[in-house]
Amino acid sequence: MPDPSSESSGAATPVGLLPPHPPLLSYSRAGIRREVYVQGLFEEVAPEYERMEGFMALGRGSRYRNQALRRAGLLPGATVLDVGTGTGLLAREALALVGPHGRVLGVDPSPGMLNEVREPRLQLLRGSAEALPVPDASCEFLSMGYALRHLRDVHAAFAEFYRVLRPGGRLLLLEITRPTTPWGRHLLRGYLRVVVPILGRFAGCSSASKELWRYYHETIDACVPPPVILEALRAAGFVEMRRHVELRCLSEYTARRPGRDEIDFLDPALVS
């Protein structure tokens, strides 16, 4: 039974499937179902994922994630749900910020990725963004790091994010966005499909890592644009939707679930 405190009024009911990108050659050519392909890819690279992330981000990933969480308003003592937690990279920064009185739960569909988590304070759950295994209104903050492109349905995921956040709760979605200029797109393509795989080969990463970077680039290049993501957040019932950009391609989407006292002032189209 839903938590009465969640007060579902104010949540919109988006209609229609919204994939984060169209079918891609990586999996459609082989006739593999998208979610099967994605999970299999992450299962294979799980043991080396953090090593790969370290050289892709040039060792700056931890600091950036911490700063992004701070900018999004994460406070000490909060209960955080980290969706698509993987090996816990973003969740670890959240744990550092919420302190001893806070709590962080990590959700991911990949057993292999969850098995690589080395943070005992992080509570792990297996599940998908479209069907989160947590009660209504159970967290003050929701984060998702670079997993939007792997969703099955953006509308369904954002509806779930709204459901599990308490009134007034905030979310942060980190994503790599397709650069707007031709030179920027060429630079990102060269970095992900040439430079990073070469670094990975010297670091002893498997051939699967090269496939992962190709898939990363394909999904970044084909992902729905920022205005569509912001509109999907609005359609799910969120307010104060914003996008902050670092290095021209690192997007930080933030939004807030309205408080109970704000419901009556929302656009009637958003009220169920």
Summary of the structure (lengths in Angstrom):
residues: 272
radius of gyration: 18.2
end to end distance: 18.5
largest distance: 58.4
contacts: 903
relative contact order: 0.18
helix: 46%
strand: 19%
